Amino acid sequence: MTVMSRTAAFAAATALLTAVAGLGSASAIPLSSPDCTSSVPYTAGQGGYDTFRIPATVTTPARTLLAFAEGRHSGAGDTGNIDVVVRPSYDNGCTWGELRVVASGDGDTRGNPAPVVDPSTGQIVLVTSYNSGTVTEGQIMRGEVTAAQSRRVFVQTSRDDGLSFSAPRDITAEVKLPGWRWYATGPGHAVALRHGPHAGRLVVAANHSAAPVAGSGDTGQERKYYGAHAIYSDDGGLSWRVGFVDDSYDGVDNANESIAAELPDGRLYFSSRDQHGTSAGNRLDSYSGDGGESLDRPYAVQPMLNDVPVVQGSVLQLRGAGAGLLFSGPSVPTARRSMAVWRSTDGGSTFTKAITLSQRPAAYSDLVQLGTSRVGILYETGATGTYEGIEFRRVRVADLRG
C-alpha cells in the first residue's frame, strides 16, 4: 500500500472507529446479563490445560472482545508446553465463546501475547514470544542455549475478527539486537498511535536481557541485565524496528515487563516492572515524544505506585469526557493480592487509587475500554491461589473518578 493510500485508509478507518466508539456504552449491545460485573473466561484444569496465565485483551472494530492467555499444559511454570489461546466475547465480557488455539507450542513455549488493532485495516496484529520448551529463563540469560532454543519473536494477524490467525511469522532478526539473550513482548495489549506524525504506528512495549561484558565475572542471569525497549511497525505489522533501548544495566532500576499508553498530547507513557532494582520502589515509568523511538528521560521510580509488588501491570488511556490514565495491579507491596485500579489526571505524573476489586490473591492484568461508560480488567486471581483462573471484571468509568 502506498503512503498516500495508507494515510487515506487510516483517516477513513479512524472515522469509522470513532463512530463505533460513540456507541460504546455497555447498554448499546444486548447483554445476556445486563448487570453483569464479573465473568471467568479461563479456569485452571479446563480445556486440557493445567493453568492459564498472562492475560491480554483487545476490542475489535466489530466490538468483539478478545481475551488472550497462555494455556500451560504441564503446570503453572513459565517453561514447557505452552500455547497462546483466545476466547471471544460478543457481549462486552459477560459470556465467552469457545477457546481457540492461536499459536500452538507443540512442546515448546509460546506466550507473552501483545495484541493490537491496526487502525488502517482493522486487522488484529498479535506479537508473541517463543523459546524451546526444554530450556529455562535462567539458562537463556546465562547464554547456555542455542539461537534456535533461545527467545524469539513472532507476529500473526487476523482479518476475520479473531476467528482465525495467520501462522506465526518469525521477526526475531528485525527486533532482537546482537548480545541480547532473554526477550519478552509485553505482556498485555500493544498500542496503535492515534495522534501526530506517527499516527497509525503500532508500538509494542518489550523487555530483554543483555550479555555481560567479557571478563566481568557475571553470568548474565543477574537482575541488573534486564532492560526495557520498544518495537514498532509503520506498515501494519509487515516490518518491524527496534525503538528506544533502556541499557543502563547498573542494578538501580531493572526495567522488566512493560506496557504503554498513548496520552492525549500524543506522547507515549511507558510503565515497567522494576525487577528488584536497588532504588526504592517496584514500578518504573518514562515517556516518549517520538512514537517510541527514544525516551524523553531514563526510566525512574513512580513513587505513587509503591503499593504495587514486583509484578506485571497494565496502563490504559481512557477516551471521552473526563478521561484519565489508568493503571492496574495488585495493591499489597509484599504479596500478589488485592487487584486495584489507579487513576492519573496528569498523564502519569501522579496516581490515586480509584478502586480495589477484591482482597483475593491476584497477579497479572490487562485493561481495555468498553465504550465510553465502562472499563474491563482481565486478571489472574483465585480464592486461595493466585493462578486458579483469569477473571474479567467490568467497572463503570464513573466509579473510577472518585
URSULZI-V97858 format. One record per pair of residues at least 24 apart in sequence whose C-alpha atoms are under 10 Angstrom apart, sorted by the first residue. I is the first residue (numbers start at 1). J is the second residue. Records with the same first field share a line. If there is no record, write none. Layout:
# URSULZI-V97858
I = J, J
This chain:
# URSULZI-V97858
1 = 235
2 = 235
3 = 235
5 = 120
6 = 120, 121, 200, 235, 236
7 = 120, 199, 200
8 = 120
9 = 119, 120, 121, 200
10 = 118, 119, 120, 121, 122, 194, 199, 200
11 = 119, 120, 194, 199, 200
12 = 119, 120, 121
13 = 61, 118, 119, 120, 121, 122
14 = 119, 120, 121, 122, 194, 200
15 = 119
16 = 61, 119, 122
17 = 60, 61, 62, 63, 119, 122
18 = 61
20 = 61, 62, 63, 371
21 = 61, 63, 319, 320, 369, 370, 371, 372
22 = 320, 371, 372
23 = 63, 370, 371, 372, 373
24 = 63, 92, 369, 370, 371, 372, 373, 374
25 = 92, 369, 370, 371, 372, 373, 374, 375, 396
26 = 91, 92, 93, 370, 371, 372, 373, 374, 375, 394, 396
27 = 91, 92, 371, 373
28 = 91, 371
29 = 63, 90, 91, 92
30 = 90, 91, 92
31 = 90, 91, 92, 93, 94, 95
32 = 90, 91, 92, 94, 95
33 = 91, 94, 95
34 = 91, 94
35 = 94, 394
36 = 92, 93, 94, 95, 393, 394, 395
37 = 93, 94, 376, 392, 393, 394, 395, 396
38 = 93, 94, 95, 376, 377, 378, 391, 392, 393, 394, 395
39 = 93, 94, 95, 96, 378, 390, 391, 392, 393, 394
40 = 93, 94, 95, 96, 378, 379, 380, 381, 389, 390, 391, 392, 393
41 = 67, 68, 69, 86, 87, 88, 89, 93, 94, 95, 96, 97, 98, 99, 378, 389, 390, 391, 392
42 = 67, 68, 69, 71, 86, 87, 96, 99, 380, 388, 389, 390, 391, 392
43 = 380, 381, 382, 387, 388, 389, 390, 391
44 = 71, 72, 75, 76, 382, 387, 388, 389, 390
45 = 72, 73, 75, 388, 389
46 = 71, 389
47 = 71, 73, 98, 99, 100
48 = 72, 73, 74
49 = 73, 74, 75, 76, 81, 82, 83
50 = 74, 75, 76, 388
51 = 75, 76, 77, 82, 387, 388, 389, 390
52 = 76, 82, 83, 84, 85, 380, 387, 388, 389, 390
53 = 77, 78, 84, 111, 112, 363, 364, 365, 379, 380, 381, 386, 387, 388, 389, 390
54 = 78, 84, 111, 112, 113, 186, 187, 188, 312, 363, 364, 365, 366, 378, 379, 380, 387, 390
55 = 85, 86, 111, 112, 113, 114, 187, 188, 189, 364, 365, 366, 367, 377, 378, 379, 380, 390, 391, 392
56 = 86, 112, 113, 114, 115, 116, 186, 187, 188, 189, 190, 314, 364, 365, 366, 367, 368, 377, 378, 379
57 = 86, 87, 88, 113, 114, 115, 116, 188, 189, 190, 365, 366, 367, 368, 369, 376, 377, 378, 392
58 = 88, 114, 115, 116, 117, 124, 188, 189, 190, 366, 367, 368, 369, 370, 376
59 = 88, 89, 92, 115, 116, 117, 124, 161, 368, 369, 370, 371
60 = 116, 117, 118, 122, 123, 124, 160, 161, 162
61 = 117, 118, 119, 121, 122, 123, 124, 161
62 = 90, 122, 160, 161
63 = 89, 90, 91, 92, 161, 370, 371
64 = 88, 89, 90, 91, 92, 93, 161, 162
65 = 89, 90, 91, 92, 93, 96, 161, 162, 368, 369, 370, 376
66 = 90, 92, 93, 96, 97, 115, 161, 162, 163
67 = 93, 96, 99, 115, 366, 378, 390, 392
68 = 99, 100, 101, 102, 111, 112, 113, 114, 115, 126, 188, 189, 378
69 = 101, 102, 111, 112, 113, 114, 187, 188, 378, 390
70 = 101, 102, 103, 105, 109, 110, 111, 112, 113
71 = 101, 104, 105, 109, 110, 111
72 = 105, 109, 110, 111
73 = 105, 107
74 = 107
76 = 387, 388
77 = 136
78 = 109, 110, 111, 133, 136, 137
79 = 107, 108, 109, 110, 111, 130, 131, 132, 133, 134, 135, 136, 137
80 = 105, 106, 107, 108, 109, 110, 131, 132, 133, 134, 135, 136
81 = 105, 106, 107, 108, 109, 110, 132, 133, 134
82 = 106, 107, 108, 109, 110, 111, 130, 133
83 = 107, 108, 109, 110, 111, 130
84 = 109, 110, 111, 112, 113, 128, 129
85 = 110, 111, 113
86 = 113, 162, 163
87 = 162, 163
88 = 161, 162, 163
92 = 369, 370, 371, 374, 375, 376, 392, 394
93 = 370, 376, 377, 378, 391, 392, 393, 394
94 = 392, 393, 394
95 = 392
100 = 162, 163, 164
101 = 164, 165
102 = 126, 156, 158, 162, 163, 164, 165, 166, 167, 168
103 = 128, 154, 156, 165, 166, 167, 168
104 = 167, 168
105 = 130, 131, 132, 133
106 = 132, 133
107 = 132, 133, 134
108 = 132, 133, 134, 135, 149
109 = 133, 134, 135, 151
110 = 151, 152, 153, 154
111 = 153, 154, 184, 185, 186, 187
112 = 153, 183, 184, 185, 186, 187, 188, 189, 206, 257
113 = 154, 155, 184, 185, 186, 187, 188, 189, 190
114 = 155, 184, 185, 186, 187, 188, 189, 190, 191, 203, 204, 205, 206, 259
115 = 155, 156, 157, 186, 187, 188, 189, 190, 191, 202, 204
116 = 157, 188, 189, 190, 191, 192, 202, 203, 204
117 = 157, 158, 189, 190, 191, 192, 200, 202, 236
118 = 157, 191, 192, 193, 200, 201, 202, 234, 235, 236, 237
119 = 192, 193, 194, 199, 200, 201, 202, 236
120 = 192, 199, 200, 201, 235, 236
121 = 159, 200, 236
122 = 158, 159, 160, 161, 236
123 = 157, 158, 159, 160, 161, 162, 236, 237
124 = 156, 157, 158, 159, 160, 161, 162, 165, 236, 237
125 = 155, 156, 157, 158, 159, 162, 165, 166, 190, 202, 236, 237, 238
126 = 154, 155, 156, 157, 158, 165, 166, 168, 189, 190, 204, 237
127 = 153, 154, 155, 156, 157, 168, 169, 170, 171, 184, 185, 186, 187, 189, 190, 204, 237
128 = 152, 153, 154, 155, 156, 168, 169, 170, 184, 185, 186, 187
129 = 153, 154, 155, 170, 172, 183, 184, 185, 186, 187
130 = 154, 170, 172, 183, 184, 185
131 = 182, 183
137 = 181, 182, 183, 221
138 = 182, 219, 220, 221, 222
139 = 181, 182, 219, 220, 221
140 = 180, 181, 182, 183, 209, 220, 221
141 = 180, 181, 182, 183, 208, 209, 210, 211, 212, 219, 220, 221, 222, 223, 225, 226
142 = 181, 182, 209, 210, 211, 212, 218, 219, 220, 221, 222
143 = 179, 180, 181, 182, 210, 211, 212, 219, 220, 221
144 = 181, 219
145 = 181
147 = 181
150 = 181, 182, 183
151 = 176, 180, 181, 182, 183, 184, 208
152 = 176, 181, 182, 183, 184, 185
153 = 183, 184, 185
154 = 185
155 = 237, 238, 239, 240
156 = 237, 238
157 = 236, 237, 238
169 = 238
171 = 237, 238, 239, 240, 241
172 = 240
173 = 240, 241
174 = 231, 239, 240, 241, 242
175 = 229, 230, 231, 232, 239, 240, 241, 242, 243
176 = 208, 231, 241, 242
177 = 208, 210, 242, 245
178 = 210, 211
179 = 209, 210, 211, 212, 213
180 = 207, 208, 209, 210, 211, 212, 220, 225, 226, 227
181 = 208, 209, 210, 211, 220, 221, 225, 226
182 = 207, 208, 209, 210, 211, 220, 221, 225, 226, 227
183 = 207, 208, 209, 210, 226, 227, 228, 229, 256, 257
184 = 208, 209, 228, 229, 256, 257, 258
185 = 228, 229, 230, 231, 257, 258, 259
186 = 228, 230, 256, 257, 258, 259, 260, 272, 312, 313, 314
187 = 257, 258, 259, 312, 313, 314, 364, 365, 366
188 = 257, 258, 259, 260, 312, 313, 314, 315, 364, 365, 366, 367, 368, 378
189 = 259, 260, 261, 314, 315, 316, 366, 367, 368
190 = 232, 259, 260, 261
191 = 232, 259, 260, 261, 262, 268, 316
192 = 232, 233, 234, 236, 261, 262
193 = 261, 262, 263, 266, 267, 268, 291
194 = 262, 263, 264, 266
195 = 262, 263, 264, 265, 266, 267, 291
196 = 265, 266, 267, 289, 290, 291
197 = 266, 290, 291
198 = 234, 266, 290, 291, 292
199 = 234, 266, 291
200 = 233, 234, 235, 236
201 = 232, 233, 234, 235, 236, 237, 291, 292
202 = 231, 232, 233, 234, 235, 236, 237, 240, 291, 292
203 = 230, 231, 232, 233, 234, 237, 240, 241, 242, 243, 259, 260, 261, 262, 268, 291, 292, 293
204 = 229, 230, 231, 232, 233, 242, 243, 258, 259, 260, 292
205 = 229, 230, 231, 232, 243, 244, 257, 258, 259, 260, 261, 270, 271, 272, 292
206 = 230, 231, 242, 245, 255, 256, 257, 258, 259, 260, 272
207 = 231, 245, 246, 255, 256, 257, 258, 259, 272
208 = 245, 246, 247, 255, 256, 257
209 = 247, 249, 254, 255, 256
210 = 247, 249
212 = 249
222 = 249, 251
223 = 249, 250, 251, 252, 253, 254, 255, 256, 274, 275, 276, 277
224 = 248, 249, 250, 251, 252, 253, 254, 255, 275, 276, 277, 278
225 = 249, 250, 251, 254, 255, 256
226 = 250, 251, 253, 254, 255, 256, 257, 274, 275, 277
227 = 253, 254, 255, 256, 257, 258, 272, 274, 275, 299
228 = 254, 255, 256, 257, 258, 259, 270, 271, 272, 273, 299
229 = 255, 256, 257, 258, 270, 292, 293, 294, 295
230 = 258, 259, 260, 270, 291, 292, 293, 294, 295
231 = 292, 293
232 = 291, 292, 293
241 = 293
242 = 292, 293, 294
243 = 290, 291, 292, 293, 294, 295
244 = 288, 290, 291, 292, 293, 294, 295, 296
245 = 292, 293, 294, 295, 298
246 = 294, 295, 298, 299
247 = 298
248 = 298, 299
250 = 277, 278
251 = 275, 276, 277, 278, 279
252 = 276, 277, 278, 279, 280, 300, 301
253 = 277, 278, 279, 280, 281, 282, 283, 284, 298, 299, 300, 301
254 = 278, 279, 282, 283, 284, 299, 300
255 = 282, 283, 284, 285, 299, 300, 301
256 = 283, 284, 310, 311, 312
257 = 311, 312, 313, 314
258 = 284, 285, 312, 313, 314, 315
259 = 285, 312, 313, 314, 315, 316, 366
260 = 285, 286, 287, 288, 292, 314, 315, 316, 317
261 = 287, 314, 315, 316, 317, 318, 325, 326, 347
262 = 287, 288, 289, 291, 315, 316, 317, 318, 325, 347
263 = 287, 316, 317, 318, 319, 324, 325, 346, 347, 348
264 = 317, 318, 319, 323, 324, 325, 347
265 = 289, 347
266 = 290, 291
267 = 291, 292, 296, 347
268 = 292, 295, 296, 347
269 = 295, 315, 316, 317, 325, 347, 348
270 = 295, 299, 314, 315, 348
271 = 299, 300, 301, 302, 312, 313, 314, 315, 327, 348
272 = 299, 300, 301, 302, 310, 311, 312, 313, 314, 315
273 = 301, 308, 309, 310, 311, 312, 313
274 = 299, 300, 301, 309, 310, 311, 312
275 = 310, 311, 312
276 = 310
277 = 301
280 = 306
281 = 305, 306, 307, 308, 309, 310, 333
282 = 306, 307, 308, 309, 310, 311, 333
283 = 307, 308, 309, 310, 311, 312, 313
285 = 348, 349
286 = 348, 349
287 = 347, 348
302 = 348, 349, 350, 351
303 = 349, 350, 351
304 = 342, 348, 349, 350, 351, 352, 353
305 = 329, 331, 333, 342, 350, 351, 352, 353
306 = 331, 332, 333
307 = 331, 332, 333, 334, 335, 340, 353
308 = 332, 333, 334, 335, 336, 337, 338, 339, 340
309 = 333, 334, 335, 336, 337, 363
310 = 334, 335, 336, 363
311 = 335, 336, 362, 363, 364, 365
312 = 363, 364, 365, 366
313 = 363, 364, 365, 366, 367, 379
314 = 341, 364, 365, 366, 367, 368, 377, 378, 379
315 = 341, 342, 343, 348, 365, 366, 367, 368
316 = 343, 366, 367, 368, 369, 375
317 = 343, 344, 347, 348, 367, 368, 369
318 = 343, 368, 369, 370, 371, 372, 374, 375, 397
319 = 369, 371, 372, 373
320 = 371, 372, 373
321 = 372, 373
322 = 397, 398, 401
323 = 372, 397, 401
324 = 348, 397, 400, 401
325 = 350, 351
326 = 351, 352, 353, 354, 367, 375, 400
327 = 351, 352, 353, 354, 365, 366, 367
328 = 353, 355, 356, 363, 364, 365, 366, 367, 377, 378, 379
329 = 356, 362, 363, 364, 365, 366, 377, 379
330 = 356, 357, 358, 359, 360, 361, 362, 363, 364, 365, 379
331 = 356, 359, 362, 363
332 = 359, 361, 362
335 = 361, 362, 363
336 = 360, 361, 362, 363, 364, 380, 381, 385, 386
337 = 361, 362, 363, 380, 381, 382, 385, 386
338 = 362, 363, 381
339 = 363, 364, 365, 377, 379, 380, 381
340 = 365, 377
341 = 367, 377, 395, 400
342 = 400, 401
343 = 400, 401, 402
344 = 401
345 = 401
352 = 400, 401, 402
353 = 400, 401, 402
354 = 399, 400, 401, 402
355 = 395, 399, 400, 401, 402
357 = 393, 395
359 = 383
360 = 384, 385, 386
361 = 385, 386, 387, 388
362 = 386, 387, 388, 389, 390, 391
363 = 387, 390
364 = 390
365 = 390, 391, 392
366 = 392
367 = 392, 393
368 = 394
369 = 394, 395, 397
370 = 394, 395, 396, 397
371 = 397
372 = 396, 397, 398
373 = 397, 398, 399
374 = 398, 399, 400
375 = 400
